[in-house]
Amino acid sequence: MTLLSPAPLRQNRPPLPEEPQLSESDFQRIAAFSQREFGLCQSGDKKQLVHSRLIRLLRETGCPDIATLLLRLETDPQCRERTALISALTTNVTAFFREPHHFRQLADELLRPRLEALRRGARLRIWSAGCSAGQEPCSIALTILDHLPEACRLNIRILATDIDAAMISRARRGLYSAEECSGLSAQMEREHFRTTPDGQRQIGPEAGEMIRYAALNLIEDWPVQGPFDAIFCRNVAIYFDKPTQMTLWQRFARLLAPGGLLFIGHSERVSGPAGDCLTSAGITTYRLSATPDRRMK
Ligand SMILES: C[S@@+](CC[C@H](N)C(=O)[O-])C[C@H]1O[C@@H](n2cnc3c(N)ncnc32)[C@H](O)[C@@H]1O
């Protein structure tokens, strides 16, 4: 065969399936479903992105086409495509000590002034809501351990939740690549992680024991027990429409202890009625400064 000879005809191979198209009405159905079920906001300019994510979802789940996907989503609340859709429409991007000023504030305002009380058994509760693969709650735990090495034997707990059950399973394993650990100081990595035979890093039991992981959809009921001294909900509300965001802030305000801190993402702002009781306390940090109206939904 010379370089110029035509490619042989692929006579015995089945034709490649055509890439499923996303019609405007299917996009609207997916958008309505993800807003109703997960609080996610899919504006029209995201159609292309949603389309490419759905193609990947079909490939990964083996679902044959978008019509079948919609049918399964709308008729079977337990279908595997539901979880896959959440993963497809959100990003799980996270990092250890992302937005590090929040962890400094946690140490300065909630830990250092209370060290003696915490050593004597005072209660400290922190919620990482939308924790992705666990780097955020681990960073909270590492900040605490830095000040209280005996923290896992004290009355200190971190609740870490995410809508994506696959992320929660990953977080429970506590395994991270060397690259994912690049935000950690060498000392922190040495003291709190072990290297597995395949070169991954596993977080140690002291941090792991403080954290309780659970799958939880923030727009459904919360079977959680407050009050919390701090709630981290960073880079999550950005996916929600304004009314869903405002409801979320109010619900967090009701679960915070007096003076408790709410940490949110760099491009998020507390808005709506919760603004009456959550006052700015730093870069994208809010403090509960008045009693929230507990009747409000
Ligand atoms: C970009 S990550 C943010 C992770 C971490 N908070 C941080 O800032 O590094 C957003 C996370 O929010 C989760 N999420 C999206 N919608 C949610 C919902 N309705 N309820 C709970 N978690 C949700 C996603 O699964 C994803 O893991």
The ligand as an ORCA input file, in Angstrom:
! r2SCAN-3c Opt
* xyz 0 1
  C     -17.840     23.348     42.935
  S     -18.163     22.119     44.162
  C     -17.719     23.025     45.623
  C     -16.972     22.166     46.622
  C     -16.481     22.921     47.868
  N     -17.571     23.454     48.623
  C     -15.495     23.999     47.484
  O     -15.860     25.169     47.475
  O     -14.353     23.678     47.169
  C     -19.965     22.166     44.217
  C     -20.574     20.969     44.910
  O     -21.955     21.256     45.163
  C     -22.686     20.063     45.044
  N     -24.106     20.366     44.839
  C     -24.703     20.876     43.737
  N     -26.031     20.957     43.918
  C     -26.289     20.513     45.175
  C     -27.477     20.348     45.948
  N     -28.693     20.639     45.461
  N     -27.360     19.861     47.202
  C     -26.144     19.547     47.710
  N     -24.985     19.660     47.026
  C     -25.056     20.143     45.770
  C     -22.027     19.381     43.838
  O     -22.287     17.994     43.818
  C     -20.545     19.719     44.049
  O     -19.853     18.692     44.722
*
